[in-house]
Amino acid sequence: MSQESYQPLLDLIRNASRVQGKPLLIALDGYSGAGKSSLAAQLHRIFPSNLFTMDDFFLQPWQRTPERLATPGGNVDYERFLQEVLIPLKHEVSFTYRPFDCSTLAMGAEVAVQPQGINIIEGVYTLHPELRDYYDIKVFLNLGEDEQKRRLQSRNPALYPRFLTEWLPMERLYFTA
C-alpha cells in the first residue's frame, strides 16, 4: 500500500490535527482482510500517535452469551473500550487498560498510555453505534468477497473455517445493521 494511495487521508489528518487543537481520534473500520491493520501501522509510522486495536476488546468467555453474540456488533466489548480508552483519550489523561488475548482467552498485561495528539483505532466494530460519535475521522475499508476469502485463507489457514462459519456472519450482521 503506497503512501500516494492514501494521500487524501494523510492530508486530512495533518489538517485536522493542526486545526483541532485537541486529541484527534481516527477510526479505521471495515471488513476482515481489507487492510485496516496495515493502514493503521502505516499511519502510526508516519504520525506520532497511539495505536489501538479492537481485537484487544473482544468479549471474554463469560460475556459470550447467545443474546450478546446475536446483537449487531455484540462480539466486541464496546462498553469496556469506551470507558477504558475513548473517554480517557478525549480527556487527554494518562490511563491503562488490559488487552484481551484471544489465543489464551485471558486478559493480558496492563498497557500504559500517555496522551498523544493523534490516536488511531483500528478493527472491525470500531464504528459501533455506541462509539462512532467519539471519532473525528472515520474510515471504512471495503473489499470484494472473493479477495477477502483469499486474504483470510492465506493469513491463517487453520482459522479460515471459523472465519467462514462464525466471524464473517457476525461482521455481515454488524455492517448490515
C-alpha positions in Angstrom: 0.0 0.0 0.0 1.6 3.2 -1.2 1.5 6.4 0.7 0.2 8.1 -2.5 -2.9 5.9 -2.5 -3.9 7.4 0.9 -2.6 10.9 0.3 -6.1 12.5 0.8 -6.4 10.7 4.2 -2.8 11.9 5.2 -3.7 15.4 4.2 -7.0 15.3 6.2 -5.1 14.0 9.3 -2.5 16.7 9.0 -5.0 19.5 8.6 -7.4 18.2 11.3 -4.6 17.8 13.8 -3.4 21.4 13.2 -6.9 23.0 13.4 -8.4 20.9 16.1 -6.0 21.7 19.0 -7.3 18.6 20.9 -6.7 14.9 20.5 -7.6 13.6 17.1 -9.3 10.2 17.1 -9.2 8.2 13.9 -11.4 5.1 13.4 -10.5 2.5 10.8 -13.3 0.0 10.4 -14.2 -2.4 7.6 -14.2 -6.0 6.5 -11.7 -8.6 7.8 -8.8 -8.7 5.4 -9.5 -5.2 4.0 -6.2 -3.7 5.2 -7.2 -1.9 8.4 -4.2 -3.1 10.4 -1.8 -2.4 7.6 -3.2 1.1 7.1 -3.1 1.7 10.9 0.5 0.6 11.1 1.4 2.9 8.2 -0.3 5.9 9.8 1.4 5.1 13.1 4.8 5.2 11.4 4.0 8.5 9.7 2.4 10.3 12.7 3.4 10.4 16.4 0.4 8.6 17.7 -1.2 6.0 19.9 -2.5 2.9 18.2 -5.3 0.7 19.5 -6.9 -2.4 18.0 -10.4 -3.6 18.7 -9.1 -7.2 18.7 -7.9 -6.3 22.3 -11.5 -5.8 23.3 -13.2 -9.0 22.0 -15.6 -10.5 24.5 -14.2 -12.6 27.3 -15.7 -16.1 27.5 -18.1 -15.3 30.3 -19.6 -12.4 28.2 -20.3 -14.6 25.1 -24.0 -15.2 25.6 -26.2 -16.2 22.7 -28.1 -12.9 23.2 -24.9 -10.8 23.1 -23.5 -12.6 20.0 -26.8 -12.2 18.2 -26.6 -8.4 18.6 -25.0 -6.5 15.7 -21.5 -5.6 16.9 -22.0 -7.6 20.1 -18.8 -9.6 19.5 -16.7 -6.8 21.0 -16.7 -5.3 24.5 -17.5 -1.8 23.3 -18.6 -0.7 26.8 -15.1 -1.5 28.2 -13.4 0.2 25.2 -15.5 3.3 25.7 -14.7 3.5 29.5 -11.1 2.4 29.4 -9.9 4.1 26.2 -12.1 6.5 24.4 -13.2 8.6 27.3 -9.7 9.0 28.7 -8.4 9.9 25.2 -11.0 12.6 24.9 -10.0 14.0 28.4 -6.3 13.9 27.5 -5.2 11.9 30.6 -2.8 9.0 31.0 -4.5 5.7 31.5 -4.1 1.9 31.5 -6.0 -0.9 30.0 -5.6 -4.7 29.7 -6.0 -6.2 26.3 -7.9 -9.4 25.9 -5.8 -12.2 24.3 -8.0 -14.3 22.0 -5.3 -17.1 21.9 -5.3 -17.6 25.6 -8.9 -16.3 26.3 -7.5 -14.2 29.2 -6.7 -10.6 29.9 -3.1 -9.6 29.1 -0.7 -7.4 31.0 -1.6 -3.8 31.7 -0.7 -1.3 28.9 0.1 2.3 30.0 -1.0 5.0 27.6 0.2 8.6 27.5 -1.8 11.3 25.7 -0.9 11.9 22.1 -2.3 14.4 19.6 -3.3 11.6 17.2 -4.9 8.4 18.2 -5.6 5.6 15.7 -8.2 2.9 16.5 -8.5 0.0 14.0 -10.6 -3.1 13.7 -14.0 -4.4 12.9 -16.6 -2.8 15.2 -14.6 0.4 15.7 -17.6 2.4 14.4 -20.1 0.6 16.6 -23.1 2.9 17.2 -22.1 3.4 20.9 -18.6 4.5 19.8 -18.8 6.3 16.5 -19.6 9.8 17.8 -16.3 9.9 19.6 -14.2 9.9 16.4 -13.1 12.9 14.4 -12.1 11.0 11.3 -14.0 7.8 10.2 -12.6 5.5 7.5 -14.3 2.3 6.2 -12.3 -0.2 4.2 -14.0 -2.5 1.9 -13.0 -5.3 -0.5 -14.7 -8.0 -2.6 -15.8 -11.3 -1.1 -13.5 -13.4 -3.2 -10.5 -11.2 -2.3 -11.5 -11.3 1.3 -11.6 -15.1 1.4 -8.3 -15.3 -0.4 -6.6 -13.0 2.1 -8.1 -14.7 5.1 -7.2 -18.1 3.9 -3.6 -17.1 3.2 -3.4 -15.2 6.5 -4.3 -18.1 8.7 -5.4 -21.4 7.0 -6.1 -23.1 10.4 -8.6 -20.4 11.4 -10.2 -19.9 8.0 -13.1 -22.3 8.7 -14.0 -20.2 11.8 -13.9 -17.0 9.8 -16.4 -18.5 7.4 -18.8 -20.0 10.0 -18.5 -17.6 12.9 -16.8 -14.3 12.4 -17.8 -13.3 8.9 -21.5 -13.8 9.6 -21.2 -11.6 12.7 -19.4 -9.0 10.7 -22.1 -9.1 8.0 -24.8 -8.7 10.7 -22.9 -5.6 12.0 -22.4 -4.0 8.7 -25.9 -4.6 7.5 -27.3 -3.1 10.7 
